[in-house]
Amino acid sequence: QVDLVESGGGSVQTGDSLTLSCQASESIMSTYCMAWFRQAPGKEREGVASIDGDGDPVYSNSVKRRFSISKDSAKNTLTLVMRNLRPEDTAMYYCAADGRYRVVLGVKACLLQEVEDSDYKYWGQGTQVTVSS
């Protein structure tokens, strides 16, 4: 059984855009924390963006103002719109759901950095994004 299915990856040029989609079941879409991660060959996994149950997004500094995360509960889809892509964005991209969060000053913050596999209950199999210069 595959709980999360990513699509939309591909090979593009610097400055191009891509939209990644993650199809999930209704029950998974209702979990509080969903996120996108990426991992380049030889590098550690990096959190890209998260979105919480209130629809509030958080982005890593490396993609801020270029990437946009959203969720459509009617379509059971988590989306990552990536603009102005750079070669350093080349990686396998994974969506994840039912993640843990910290409470900071009374506000829930989905885990995005230094995430262990167990911090998110569901992981997709990944979709490759390759950006050439």
Biotite code that builds the C-alpha atoms (Angstrom):
import biotite.structure as struc

atoms = struc.array([
    struc.Atom([0.000, 0.000, 0.000], chain_id="A", res_id=1, res_name="GLN", atom_name="CA", element="C"),
    struc.Atom([1.363, 3.375, -1.033], chain_id="A", res_id=2, res_name="VAL", atom_name="CA", element="C"),
    struc.Atom([0.021, 6.188, 1.094], chain_id="A", res_id=3, res_name="ASP", atom_name="CA", element="C"),
    struc.Atom([1.652, 9.163, -0.658], chain_id="A", res_id=4, res_name="LEU", atom_name="CA", element="C"),
    struc.Atom([2.359, 9.396, -4.379], chain_id="A", res_id=5, res_name="VAL", atom_name="CA", element="C"),
    struc.Atom([4.474, 12.235, -5.739], chain_id="A", res_id=6, res_name="GLU", atom_name="CA", element="C"),
    struc.Atom([4.478, 13.403, -9.335], chain_id="A", res_id=7, res_name="SER", atom_name="CA", element="C"),
    struc.Atom([5.639, 16.342, -11.417], chain_id="A", res_id=8, res_name="GLY", atom_name="CA", element="C"),
    struc.Atom([9.398, 15.989, -11.282], chain_id="A", res_id=9, res_name="GLY", atom_name="CA", element="C"),
    struc.Atom([11.543, 16.351, -14.362], chain_id="A", res_id=10, res_name="GLY", atom_name="CA", element="C"),
    struc.Atom([14.574, 17.910, -15.989], chain_id="A", res_id=11, res_name="SER", atom_name="CA", element="C"),
    struc.Atom([14.524, 21.672, -16.496], chain_id="A", res_id=12, res_name="VAL", atom_name="CA", element="C"),
    struc.Atom([16.850, 24.598, -17.102], chain_id="A", res_id=13, res_name="GLN", atom_name="CA", element="C"),
    struc.Atom([17.943, 27.244, -14.615], chain_id="A", res_id=14, res_name="THR", atom_name="CA", element="C"),
    struc.Atom([15.174, 29.763, -14.090], chain_id="A", res_id=15, res_name="GLY", atom_name="CA", element="C"),
    struc.Atom([12.375, 27.381, -15.078], chain_id="A", res_id=16, res_name="ASP", atom_name="CA", element="C"),
    struc.Atom([9.418, 26.377, -12.929], chain_id="A", res_id=17, res_name="SER", atom_name="CA", element="C"),
    struc.Atom([7.996, 23.030, -11.882], chain_id="A", res_id=18, res_name="LEU", atom_name="CA", element="C"),
    struc.Atom([4.982, 21.982, -9.868], chain_id="A", res_id=19, res_name="THR", atom_name="CA", element="C"),
    struc.Atom([5.173, 18.882, -7.705], chain_id="A", res_id=20, res_name="LEU", atom_name="CA", element="C"),
    struc.Atom([2.039, 17.136, -6.519], chain_id="A", res_id=21, res_name="SER", atom_name="CA", element="C"),
    struc.Atom([1.529, 14.619, -3.759], chain_id="A", res_id=22, res_name="CYS", atom_name="CA", element="C"),
    struc.Atom([-1.639, 12.558, -3.821], chain_id="A", res_id=23, res_name="GLN", atom_name="CA", element="C"),
    struc.Atom([-2.828, 11.263, -0.463], chain_id="A", res_id=24, res_name="ALA", atom_name="CA", element="C"),
    struc.Atom([-5.863, 9.677, 1.135], chain_id="A", res_id=25, res_name="SER", atom_name="CA", element="C"),
    struc.Atom([-8.452, 11.835, 2.847], chain_id="A", res_id=26, res_name="GLU", atom_name="CA", element="C"),
    struc.Atom([-7.375, 10.646, 6.279], chain_id="A", res_id=27, res_name="SER", atom_name="CA", element="C"),
    struc.Atom([-3.743, 11.525, 5.617], chain_id="A", res_id=28, res_name="ILE", atom_name="CA", element="C"),
    struc.Atom([-4.682, 14.944, 4.254], chain_id="A", res_id=29, res_name="MET", atom_name="CA", element="C"),
    struc.Atom([-6.408, 15.702, 7.549], chain_id="A", res_id=30, res_name="SER", atom_name="CA", element="C"),
    struc.Atom([-3.200, 15.267, 9.559], chain_id="A", res_id=31, res_name="THR", atom_name="CA", element="C"),
    struc.Atom([-1.768, 18.452, 11.058], chain_id="A", res_id=32, res_name="TYR", atom_name="CA", element="C"),
    struc.Atom([1.722, 18.611, 9.534], chain_id="A", res_id=33, res_name="CYS", atom_name="CA", element="C"),
    struc.Atom([2.539, 17.921, 5.906], chain_id="A", res_id=34, res_name="MET", atom_name="CA", element="C"),
    struc.Atom([5.806, 18.807, 4.258], chain_id="A", res_id=35, res_name="ALA", atom_name="CA", element="C"),
    struc.Atom([8.204, 18.489, 1.351], chain_id="A", res_id=36, res_name="TRP", atom_name="CA", element="C"),
    struc.Atom([11.777, 17.325, 1.813], chain_id="A", res_id=37, res_name="PHE", atom_name="CA", element="C"),
    struc.Atom([14.603, 16.799, -0.636], chain_id="A", res_id=38, res_name="ARG", atom_name="CA", element="C"),
    struc.Atom([17.825, 14.876, -0.760], chain_id="A", res_id=39, res_name="GLN", atom_name="CA", element="C"),
    struc.Atom([20.651, 15.338, -3.232], chain_id="A", res_id=40, res_name="ALA", atom_name="CA", element="C"),
    struc.Atom([23.222, 12.572, -3.816], chain_id="A", res_id=41, res_name="PRO", atom_name="CA", element="C"),
    struc.Atom([25.796, 12.531, -1.052], chain_id="A", res_id=42, res_name="GLY", atom_name="CA", element="C"),
    struc.Atom([23.920, 15.097, 1.028], chain_id="A", res_id=43, res_name="LYS", atom_name="CA", element="C"),
    struc.Atom([21.664, 14.951, 4.056], chain_id="A", res_id=44, res_name="GLU", atom_name="CA", element="C"),
    struc.Atom([17.935, 15.264, 3.699], chain_id="A", res_id=45, res_name="ARG", atom_name="CA", element="C"),
    struc.Atom([16.759, 18.870, 3.807], chain_id="A", res_id=46, res_name="GLU", atom_name="CA", element="C"),
    struc.Atom([13.391, 20.225, 4.786], chain_id="A", res_id=47, res_name="GLY", atom_name="CA", element="C"),
    struc.Atom([11.964, 22.407, 2.011], chain_id="A", res_id=48, res_name="VAL", atom_name="CA", element="C"),
    struc.Atom([8.539, 23.541, 3.181], chain_id="A", res_id=49, res_name="ALA", atom_name="CA", element="C"),
    struc.Atom([5.831, 22.559, 5.607], chain_id="A", res_id=50, res_name="SER", atom_name="CA", element="C"),
    struc.Atom([2.184, 23.448, 5.981], chain_id="A", res_id=51, res_name="ILE", atom_name="CA", element="C"),
    struc.Atom([0.114, 22.993, 9.093], chain_id="A", res_id=52, res_name="ASP", atom_name="CA", element="C"),
    struc.Atom([-3.549, 22.276, 9.685], chain_id="A", res_id=53, res_name="GLY", atom_name="CA", element="C"),
    struc.Atom([-4.322, 25.999, 9.665], chain_id="A", res_id=54, res_name="ASP", atom_name="CA", element="C"),
    struc.Atom([-2.757, 26.338, 6.227], chain_id="A", res_id=55, res_name="GLY", atom_name="CA", element="C"),
    struc.Atom([0.260, 28.279, 7.470], chain_id="A", res_id=56, res_name="ASP", atom_name="CA", element="C"),
    struc.Atom([3.443, 27.559, 5.508], chain_id="A", res_id=57, res_name="PRO", atom_name="CA", element="C"),
    struc.Atom([7.060, 27.574, 6.594], chain_id="A", res_id=58, res_name="VAL", atom_name="CA", element="C"),
    struc.Atom([9.972, 27.554, 4.153], chain_id="A", res_id=59, res_name="TYR", atom_name="CA", element="C"),
    struc.Atom([13.644, 26.850, 4.418], chain_id="A", res_id=60, res_name="SER", atom_name="CA", element="C"),
    struc.Atom([15.835, 29.875, 3.748], chain_id="A", res_id=61, res_name="ASN", atom_name="CA", element="C"),
    struc.Atom([17.172, 28.292, 0.558], chain_id="A", res_id=62, res_name="SER", atom_name="CA", element="C"),
    struc.Atom([13.750, 28.268, -1.133], chain_id="A", res_id=63, res_name="VAL", atom_name="CA", element="C"),
    struc.Atom([11.984, 31.193, 0.501], chain_id="A", res_id=64, res_name="LYS", atom_name="CA", element="C"),
    struc.Atom([10.306, 33.524, -2.026], chain_id="A", res_id=65, res_name="ARG", atom_name="CA", element="C"),
    struc.Atom([10.844, 30.950, -4.804], chain_id="A", res_id=66, res_name="ARG", atom_name="CA", element="C"),
    struc.Atom([8.766, 27.950, -3.660], chain_id="A", res_id=67, res_name="PHE", atom_name="CA", element="C"),
    struc.Atom([5.151, 27.817, -2.539], chain_id="A", res_id=68, res_name="SER", atom_name="CA", element="C"),
    struc.Atom([3.450, 24.984, -0.653], chain_id="A", res_id=69, res_name="ILE", atom_name="CA", element="C"),
    struc.Atom([-0.296, 24.475, -0.547], chain_id="A", res_id=70, res_name="SER", atom_name="CA", element="C"),
    struc.Atom([-2.836, 21.776, 0.149], chain_id="A", res_id=71, res_name="LYS", atom_name="CA", element="C"),
    struc.Atom([-6.177, 21.116, -1.462], chain_id="A", res_id=72, res_name="ASP", atom_name="CA", element="C"),
    struc.Atom([-8.273, 18.921, 0.776], chain_id="A", res_id=73, res_name="SER", atom_name="CA", element="C"),
    struc.Atom([-11.010, 18.590, -1.838], chain_id="A", res_id=74, res_name="ALA", atom_name="CA", element="C"),
    struc.Atom([-8.510, 17.011, -4.226], chain_id="A", res_id=75, res_name="LYS", atom_name="CA", element="C"),
    struc.Atom([-6.446, 15.294, -1.503], chain_id="A", res_id=76, res_name="ASN", atom_name="CA", element="C"),
    struc.Atom([-3.337, 16.903, -2.926], chain_id="A", res_id=77, res_name="THR", atom_name="CA", element="C"),
    struc.Atom([-0.282, 18.606, -1.462], chain_id="A", res_id=78, res_name="LEU", atom_name="CA", element="C"),
    struc.Atom([1.440, 20.863, -3.988], chain_id="A", res_id=79, res_name="THR", atom_name="CA", element="C"),
    struc.Atom([4.858, 22.483, -4.224], chain_id="A", res_id=80, res_name="LEU", atom_name="CA", element="C"),
    struc.Atom([5.247, 25.187, -6.853], chain_id="A", res_id=81, res_name="VAL", atom_name="CA", element="C"),
    struc.Atom([8.895, 25.811, -7.580], chain_id="A", res_id=82, res_name="MET", atom_name="CA", element="C"),
    struc.Atom([9.963, 28.942, -9.451], chain_id="A", res_id=83, res_name="ARG", atom_name="CA", element="C"),
    struc.Atom([13.320, 30.287, -10.581], chain_id="A", res_id=84, res_name="ASN", atom_name="CA", element="C"),
    struc.Atom([14.913, 26.878, -10.174], chain_id="A", res_id=85, res_name="LEU", atom_name="CA", element="C"),
    struc.Atom([18.655, 26.626, -9.670], chain_id="A", res_id=86, res_name="ARG", atom_name="CA", element="C"),
    struc.Atom([21.105, 23.744, -10.174], chain_id="A", res_id=87, res_name="PRO", atom_name="CA", element="C"),
    struc.Atom([21.400, 23.445, -6.386], chain_id="A", res_id=88, res_name="GLU", atom_name="CA", element="C"),
    struc.Atom([17.685, 22.551, -6.276], chain_id="A", res_id=89, res_name="ASP", atom_name="CA", element="C"),
    struc.Atom([18.536, 19.261, -8.004], chain_id="A", res_id=90, res_name="THR", atom_name="CA", element="C"),
    struc.Atom([17.429, 16.443, -5.703], chain_id="A", res_id=91, res_name="ALA", atom_name="CA", element="C"),
    struc.Atom([14.886, 13.733, -5.058], chain_id="A", res_id=92, res_name="MET", atom_name="CA", element="C"),
    struc.Atom([11.825, 15.414, -3.563], chain_id="A", res_id=93, res_name="TYR", atom_name="CA", element="C"),
    struc.Atom([9.650, 13.631, -1.016], chain_id="A", res_id=94, res_name="TYR", atom_name="CA", element="C"),
    struc.Atom([6.344, 14.550, 0.512], chain_id="A", res_id=95, res_name="CYS", atom_name="CA", element="C"),
    struc.Atom([5.570, 13.557, 4.072], chain_id="A", res_id=96, res_name="ALA", atom_name="CA", element="C"),
    struc.Atom([2.526, 13.672, 6.309], chain_id="A", res_id=97, res_name="ALA", atom_name="CA", element="C"),
    struc.Atom([1.355, 13.280, 9.876], chain_id="A", res_id=98, res_name="ASP", atom_name="CA", element="C"),
    struc.Atom([4.444, 14.949, 11.222], chain_id="A", res_id=99, res_name="GLY", atom_name="CA", element="C"),
    struc.Atom([5.399, 16.019, 14.701], chain_id="A", res_id=100, res_name="ARG", atom_name="CA", element="C"),
    struc.Atom([5.446, 19.610, 15.796], chain_id="A", res_id=101, res_name="TYR", atom_name="CA", element="C"),
    struc.Atom([6.957, 21.747, 18.538], chain_id="A", res_id=102, res_name="ARG", atom_name="CA", element="C"),
    struc.Atom([5.001, 24.264, 20.535], chain_id="A", res_id=103, res_name="VAL", atom_name="CA", element="C"),
    struc.Atom([6.846, 27.546, 20.646], chain_id="A", res_id=104, res_name="VAL", atom_name="CA", element="C"),
    struc.Atom([5.262, 30.387, 22.619], chain_id="A", res_id=105, res_name="LEU", atom_name="CA", element="C"),
    struc.Atom([1.935, 28.634, 22.331], chain_id="A", res_id=106, res_name="GLY", atom_name="CA", element="C"),
    struc.Atom([2.200, 28.180, 18.554], chain_id="A", res_id=107, res_name="VAL", atom_name="CA", element="C"),
    struc.Atom([2.537, 24.779, 16.887], chain_id="A", res_id=108, res_name="LYS", atom_name="CA", element="C"),
    struc.Atom([5.504, 24.571, 14.515], chain_id="A", res_id=109, res_name="ALA", atom_name="CA", element="C"),
    struc.Atom([5.813, 21.536, 12.230], chain_id="A", res_id=110, res_name="CYS", atom_name="CA", element="C"),
    struc.Atom([9.234, 19.920, 12.273], chain_id="A", res_id=111, res_name="LEU", atom_name="CA", element="C"),
    struc.Atom([11.158, 20.743, 9.114], chain_id="A", res_id=112, res_name="LEU", atom_name="CA", element="C"),
    struc.Atom([14.871, 20.628, 9.915], chain_id="A", res_id=113, res_name="GLN", atom_name="CA", element="C"),
    struc.Atom([16.953, 17.759, 11.304], chain_id="A", res_id=114, res_name="GLU", atom_name="CA", element="C"),
    struc.Atom([13.973, 15.481, 10.817], chain_id="A", res_id=115, res_name="VAL", atom_name="CA", element="C"),
    struc.Atom([14.197, 11.786, 11.556], chain_id="A", res_id=116, res_name="GLU", atom_name="CA", element="C"),
    struc.Atom([12.181, 9.265, 9.543], chain_id="A", res_id=117, res_name="ASP", atom_name="CA", element="C"),
    struc.Atom([10.011, 8.673, 12.575], chain_id="A", res_id=118, res_name="SER", atom_name="CA", element="C"),
    struc.Atom([9.091, 12.358, 12.868], chain_id="A", res_id=119, res_name="ASP", atom_name="CA", element="C"),
    struc.Atom([6.664, 11.924, 9.968], chain_id="A", res_id=120, res_name="TYR", atom_name="CA", element="C"),
    struc.Atom([4.457, 8.850, 9.851], chain_id="A", res_id=121, res_name="LYS", atom_name="CA", element="C"),
    struc.Atom([3.978, 8.788, 6.072], chain_id="A", res_id=122, res_name="TYR", atom_name="CA", element="C"),
    struc.Atom([6.580, 9.258, 3.351], chain_id="A", res_id=123, res_name="TRP", atom_name="CA", element="C"),
    struc.Atom([6.286, 9.166, -0.400], chain_id="A", res_id=124, res_name="GLY", atom_name="CA", element="C"),
    struc.Atom([8.700, 7.383, -2.702], chain_id="A", res_id=125, res_name="GLN", atom_name="CA", element="C"),
    struc.Atom([10.016, 10.578, -4.225], chain_id="A", res_id=126, res_name="GLY", atom_name="CA", element="C"),
    struc.Atom([10.134, 12.381, -7.536], chain_id="A", res_id=127, res_name="THR", atom_name="CA", element="C"),
    struc.Atom([13.384, 13.511, -9.160], chain_id="A", res_id=128, res_name="GLN", atom_name="CA", element="C"),
    struc.Atom([14.024, 17.144, -10.006], chain_id="A", res_id=129, res_name="VAL", atom_name="CA", element="C"),
    struc.Atom([17.080, 17.957, -12.105], chain_id="A", res_id=130, res_name="THR", atom_name="CA", element="C"),
    struc.Atom([18.045, 21.540, -12.916], chain_id="A", res_id=131, res_name="VAL", atom_name="CA", element="C"),
    struc.Atom([20.780, 22.161, -15.430], chain_id="A", res_id=132, res_name="SER", atom_name="CA", element="C"),
    struc.Atom([22.673, 25.391, -15.981], chain_id="A", res_id=133, res_name="SER", atom_name="CA", element="C"),
])
